[in-house]
Amino acid sequence: MRSQFRQARWILLLLALGLGASGLASWLGEHWQIPRVLPLDTVRFDGELARVRESRLREALRGRLDGGFLGVEVAAVRRGVESLPWVATASVRRIWPDALQVTVREQKPVARWGGVALMNTAGQVFQPRTLPEQPLPALAGPPGSASRVLARFREFEALLSPLGLQPSGLTLDERRAWTLELAGGGLIRLGREAVTERLKRFVAAWPALSDAQQKRLARADLRYPNGFALRWQDEDAVDDT
């Protein structure tokens, strides 16, 4: 009998606790979006902010801070911050009892894209209001090809580095043909097929050229089955190699 009584008492206690928790949850559901209960007083921004002004960040959060400390939609705050072109990612967390901390990671541009936008390290394109004046490779290609063009550029850059040649741009045209630009003003036409093998053949033959020839290179056409054609600056003649 006593064991049955104790068991019934525990059941009643658990039911009471459950009803209490349910009532508390119901009260919070009805009241936590009222700012005066737990007002949101401060929004702090963290991260290395070189391109993004705090005034732009606060402007992006306009209309997204309603609901007080508990009621504010953290996901909406994050989306608002990430809507700015120079913001790569943002994370938001509540700081008890009345603050939000927004940690911002800025975009790191590695190239220009199409002359009107920038590209980050992941090959994603973003378009700020104004482009920076810092020297960046100029890449271009059809829609959806940005990450592919960046990967090719890095590959070609690594192949040409031992020669002291610095590529300054790469274009993939509508025919899917590649054209590589050099910092000295020269062009390397790679065509559409076997582009890596063609460039490796050019790299292998480069040391056979004189220093004067190397400095005066205007164009290299690698679209030949077993060789390539070179054109020098201020000359119309073409050398087949």
Solvent accessible surface area in square Angstrom, and as a share of the most:
residue,aa,sasa,rsa
1,M,183,0.82
2,R,193,0.70
3,S,78,0.51
4,Q,122,0.54
5,F,131,0.54
6,R,138,0.51
7,Q,116,0.52
8,A,48,0.37
9,R,134,0.49
10,W,152,0.53
11,I,90,0.45
12,L,121,0.60
13,L,85,0.42
14,L,112,0.56
15,L,104,0.52
16,A,59,0.46
17,L,112,0.56
18,G,40,0.38
19,L,133,0.66
20,G,47,0.45
21,A,64,0.49
22,S,68,0.44
23,G,40,0.39
24,L,110,0.55
25,A,62,0.48
26,S,60,0.38
27,W,117,0.41
28,L,66,0.33
29,G,52,0.50
30,E,122,0.55
31,H,54,0.24
32,W,107,0.38
33,Q,114,0.51
34,I,50,0.26
35,P,69,0.43
36,R,196,0.71
37,V,62,0.36
38,L,49,0.24
39,P,72,0.45
40,L,35,0.17
41,D,108,0.56
42,T,49,0.28
43,V,12,0.07
44,R,119,0.43
45,F,33,0.14
46,D,70,0.36
47,G,36,0.35
48,E,148,0.66
49,L,60,0.30
50,A,94,0.73
51,R,102,0.37
52,V,12,0.07
53,R,180,0.66
54,E,84,0.37
55,S,77,0.50
56,R,67,0.24
57,L,0,0.00
58,R,113,0.41
59,E,87,0.39
60,A,20,0.15
61,L,3,0.01
62,R,187,0.68
63,G,66,0.63
64,R,85,0.31
65,L,59,0.30
66,D,112,0.58
67,G,11,0.10
68,G,2,0.02
69,F,6,0.03
70,L,49,0.24
71,G,14,0.14
72,V,2,0.01
73,E,114,0.51
74,V,40,0.23
75,A,46,0.36
76,A,13,0.10
77,V,0,0.00
78,R,87,0.32
79,R,126,0.46
80,G,0,0.00
81,V,0,0.00
82,E,55,0.25
83,S,77,0.50
84,L,17,0.09
85,P,45,0.28
86,W,31,0.11
87,V,5,0.03
88,A,26,0.20
89,T,58,0.34
90,A,10,0.08
91,S,66,0.43
92,V,21,0.12
93,R,138,0.50
94,R,90,0.33
95,I,37,0.19
96,W,173,0.61
97,P,66,0.41
98,D,46,0.24
99,A,1,0.01
100,L,0,0.00
101,Q,40,0.18
102,V,0,0.00
103,T,51,0.30
104,V,5,0.03
105,R,137,0.50
106,E,11,0.05
107,Q,21,0.10
108,K,116,0.49
109,P,23,0.15
110,V,42,0.24
111,A,1,0.00
112,R,52,0.19
113,W,31,0.11
114,G,44,0.43
115,G,58,0.56
116,V,94,0.54
117,A,5,0.04
118,L,0,0.00
119,M,0,0.00
120,N,12,0.06
121,T,75,0.44
122,A,70,0.54
123,G,6,0.06
124,Q,113,0.50
125,V,67,0.38
126,F,17,0.07
127,Q,113,0.50
128,P,9,0.06
129,R,189,0.69
130,T,108,0.63
131,L,51,0.26
132,P,12,0.08
133,E,172,0.77
134,Q,67,0.30
135,P,130,0.82
136,L,31,0.16
137,P,32,0.20
138,A,49,0.38
139,L,3,0.01
140,A,30,0.23
141,G,26,0.25
142,P,8,0.05
143,P,136,0.86
144,G,86,0.83
145,S,12,0.08
146,A,11,0.09
147,S,65,0.42
148,R,116,0.42
149,V,0,0.00
150,L,8,0.04
151,A,60,0.46
152,R,62,0.23
153,F,8,0.03
154,R,108,0.40
155,E,59,0.26
156,F,0,0.00
157,E,58,0.26
158,A,69,0.54
159,L,40,0.20
160,L,0,0.00
161,S,71,0.46
162,P,111,0.70
163,L,39,0.19
164,G,67,0.65
165,L,31,0.15
166,Q,92,0.41
167,P,2,0.01
168,S,40,0.26
169,G,0,0.00
170,L,0,0.00
171,T,48,0.28
172,L,2,0.01
173,D,55,0.29
174,E,132,0.59
175,R,147,0.54
176,R,112,0.41
177,A,13,0.10
178,W,4,0.01
179,T,28,0.16
180,L,0,0.00
181,E,65,0.29
182,L,14,0.07
183,A,67,0.52
184,G,69,0.67
185,G,60,0.58
186,G,3,0.03
187,L,44,0.22
188,I,0,0.00
189,R,69,0.25
190,L,0,0.00
191,G,5,0.05
192,R,138,0.50
193,E,122,0.55
194,A,59,0.46
195,V,5,0.03
196,T,25,0.14
197,E,104,0.47
198,R,41,0.15
199,L,0,0.00
200,K,107,0.45
201,R,81,0.29
202,F,1,0.00
203,V,29,0.17
204,A,82,0.64
205,A,28,0.22
206,W,10,0.04
207,P,96,0.60
208,A,94,0.73
209,L,30,0.15
210,S,57,0.37
211,D,103,0.53
212,A,59,0.45
213,Q,56,0.25
214,Q,46,0.20
215,K,162,0.68
216,R,84,0.31
217,L,9,0.04
218,A,29,0.22
219,R,93,0.34
220,A,0,0.00
221,D,25,0.13
222,L,0,0.00
223,R,118,0.43
224,Y,95,0.36
225,P,114,0.72
226,N,142,0.73
227,G,10,0.10
228,F,11,0.04
229,A,6,0.05
230,L,2,0.01
231,R,76,0.28
232,W,14,0.05
233,Q,69,0.31
234,D,157,0.81
235,E,69,0.31
236,D,130,0.67
237,A,61,0.47
238,V,68,0.39
239,D,56,0.29
240,D,116,0.60
241,T,84,0.49
